[in-house]
Amino acid sequence: MSRGSDNAKRRVLIGLVGAPIASSASPALHEAAARAAGIEAWYHLIEIAGADRTTLRAVLDSVRLLGFAGVNVTYPYKEAVVDLLDELEPGAAAMGAVNTVVVRGGRLIGHNTDASGFRAAYDRMVAACGSSGGPASVALIGAGGVGRAIAFALARPGGPELRLFDAEPARAEDLARRLGPDGRACVAGSVETAVEGAGAIINATPLGMAPDIRSPVPAGLIAAGQIAVDVVYSPLITPFLRMARERGARLMTGRELVIHQALDGFRLFTGLEGSESAMTAAFDAVMAARRAAVDDMSAERDKSRLNS
């Protein structure tokens, strides 16, 4: 019997907790992977802004009681949910950030697929650049939830020197402590110090997410040949990546991270291997639809101006 036949009646309830998340591509990715696997998935956006500890606990209790297979967690709650869960996968416990909560036997178990997803995407990009080891030094801008995951993904034997910068220095210092001496991490006092001479620059902040047009790194600090990575995928080419491209840097967009972390999350939620091609096609379709909507709005605006 085929896998599709085995799973024909299986339905999975998944969600995403965070704010703002209306533009998330996650529903399309997970539902496409489910169709490819022969099951049904309903992926719900649970947008709740300014949630305190009590509210987050209520949301997680609802996830447990309503039959969810699990939920993804995004900004700004990746760190806040950690001590509200019943159990943490060791990697998530070490970094103090969770982006995936799986329900097993009524227990909420925290994982971090940002780390595993980034590692897979980054290694593939580095290999495509013709380098087996990758840059010797990496400037990581942002030490929040996704920044922590990226730092742990890079902190491995033979990994790069990490230069951590965050607008809140205490967060960068906490991350450096969590990585320990083997993490080869130092806290930079400024973006300029972090970036100077680095082989790669990674934006792990929300800066540049539409409609924000800011970049975490001034154009003058970006050099040809550097690798520029952004975790933001809406827009796909952020202000930071646009400047980096103009300066001759090699780019890795948020597309790769969101797809690879979703593949790992889908496996945790369903026990099945997700289809990378299905997720990629779904992501590209979402982005194409957004571009078309923007183009339509621009055309209507231009038409109004001509008729005024």
N, C-alpha and C positions, 0 to 999 in steps of 0.2 A: 504494500500500500504506500502511496506517495506521502511525502511530508504534508502537502496541501490537504490531502484527504484526512490524515491524522488530526489536523488542527482545524478542520473545516468549521466546527461549531465553537471554537475557542474564542472568547472575547476578553480583551484586556483593557482595563481602565487606568490611564496614566495622566499626570498633570504637571504643571509648572507653577511654582510659587515664587513671586517676586514683583517688582514694580520699577519702571514701567515695562510691560511685556507684550503689549498689543501687537508689536511688530515681530514677535518671535517666529522664527522658522521651524521651531521644534515640532509643532503639531504636524506639519507637512512631512517632515523627515520620518517621524516615528510611525505615522499612519501609512506612509508609502512602504516602509520596511515591513510592516505587518501584512500588508496586501501581498508583498512578494513572498512572505513566509507562509501564506495561506491562512492567516488568522485575521481577526478584526481588532482594531485598537481605536479607542476614543481618547483623544488627548485634550485635556481641558486646561485653559489658562486661568489660574487662580491669582488674579492681580489684587494685591492689597498693599497700599502704601502706608508707611509710617507705623507698621505693626510693632507693638511692644511684645515683651516676653509672654504675657498672658494670651494675647491674640495669636501669636505664633503657635503656642501650645495647643490652642483650640483648633487651629487649622490642621495641625499634625494629628490630633486626636480624631478629627473628622476623616482624614485620609485613612487612618487605621480602621475606622468603623464602617466606612462606606464601600469597602471592597476594592480600593485602589491596589494595583500591583506595586505602585510606588509613585514618587514624584521627583522631578528635577527641582533644584533650588538655584535661583540666580540672584543677582544684585537686588537688594542689599543684604540678603539674609544668609549667605553661605557660611558665615562665621557664627551668626546668632543662633542657628538651629542646632549647633553641635551638642551643647549640653542638654538639649531637649529630647535626644534620641535614646533608645534603649541600648544600642550597641554601635561601635564604630569599627570599620575596617581599619587595620593598623596604620596604613598610609594616611587615611583621612584623619585619624587621631593625632598622628605626628605633625601634620601640617595645620590642624585646627580649622579645617574648612571642608564643607560638604556640598556637593552639587547634585548628588543622587541619593534619594532615600528609598530603600526597598522594604516592602512589607513582607515579613516571613513569620508565619505562625502568630500573627497579631503583634509582632515586635517590629519596631522601626530601626532599620540598620543603615548607617550612613557610609557612603562611599564617595570617592572623588574621581570621576572620569575625566575631569579637566586635565589632571596630571597624565593619565595614561593616554588620553586622546592627543594632548599636545606632544607628548613624546613621539607617538607614531607619526604625526603630521610633520613635526620638525625634522625627525630623522630622514623621512622621505624627501623633504625639501633639500636638506644638506647633501644627501646622496645625489640628488639631481644636479646640484651645483658642482659635483665632481669631488667632494670632500668627504672622507670617511669619518674624520673626527669632529668636524665642525669648528667654528671660531674658538680661539683660546680664551676669549673674554666676552662676556655678554652684559650689556646694560639693561636691567629690568626696571622699568618705570611703573610703579604701582605695586604695593605689597598687601593688597586686600585679598579677597577670596581666590580670584583667578590667578593673581600674582603669586600667591603661596603655592598653588598647584604647579605653576610653571617652574618656579624655583626648585621644587622637589623633583620635578621631571628632569631638570638639567643637572641636579646635584647627584652625580653618580660617578663611579670610578672612571677616570679619564675625562670627566666633564670639565666645562669651562670655569674660569674665575667669574663669579657673579658679583656685579656691582648693583646694589639695591638702592633705589631712591623712591621715597614716598613723601607726599606733601605733609603727612603726619610722621615725623621721624621715628616715633615710638613704634609704629607698625613695622617699619623696615628693621629696626633693632630687634623686635620680637621675632621676626622671620629669620634673621641671621642666627639668633639663639636656637631656634627650632632646627635649623639646618645643621648646627654643630660644626666642629672644626673640619670635618670631612667634606662639608658643603662648599668650602672655599668661597665663602661669601663675605663681602665687606659692605658697610653702609656708606653711601656717598652723601655728602652734604648738599649737593646741588645736582641738577640735571647735567650741567656742563661737566662736572667731575665724573659722573657715572659714564657719560658717553665718550669722553676723550679717549681715543685709541681703541675703543671696543670693536670687536669684529661683528657684533650683532646688537641691534637695539630692539627691545620688545616693549610695546605699549600694552600694559595690563591695566589701564584705567578706562573709564567710560568716555574720556575726552575724544571728540570726533564723531561720536554717535549722533546721527541726525536727530534734531536740527543743529546740534552743537558743531561749530566749525573750527574749534580750537585744536591745536596739536600739542602733545606733551613735550615735543622736542623742536626747538627753532631750526629752521632750514639750514642755517649756517653751520650747525653742528653735525650734519649728516654728510658722509663722505662716499665717493664712488667705491663700489666693491663691498661695502658693508651689506649685511643682511638686515632688512627692516621688517618687523613682524607686528601685526596689529590683531588684537583679539576681537575688535569691533567688526561686525560684518554688515552693518546698515548705516552708511553706505559701504559697499565692498571696498572701494578705493577711498579711504579716509583722507582728510587733509594731511595727516602725517605721511601716509603712503604715497600720496600724490607728490608731496615735496621730495620724498625719498627717491621716487622714480625719476624725477627731474634732476636729482643730484647723481644719478647713476647707480643707486643701490639696487640690490636684488630683493624682491618682495615675497612675503608670505601673508596672505590675507586671512581674515577671520573665518573664511569659508572652510579651510582645512580643519581648523580646530573644532568648529561646531559639528562638522560631519563625523569626525573621529570620536569625539566625546559622546555623540549620540549613538554611534555604533556600539560602544562599550556599555552605555546605559541601556540600550535595547536588549543586549544580552543579559544584563542583570535583571531587568524587568520581566523578561519572557523565558529565559533559558535557551533562546534560539539565536543563531547567528544572523545578524541583519545584513541586508544587501547593500554594499557600498554604492553600487551603481544606481539602485533605486533611491537611496537617500540623496545622492549627488544630483540626480535628475530632478528630484522634488525641490531641492534647494535652489537649483538654477531656475526652475519654473517660478518659484516665489520671487526671486530677484528680478526676473524678466517682467513679471506682472507689475512689480513696483516701478520699474523704469518706465513701462508703458503708461502707468497712471500719472507719473510725473510729467511725461511728455504730453499727455492729454491735457493736463492742467496748464502747462506752459502754452500750448496751442490755444486753449480757450482764453487765457489771459491776453495773448497777443491779439486774438480776434476782437476782444472787448476794447482793447486800446485803439485798434483800427477803426472801430465803429463809433468810438466816443467823439 
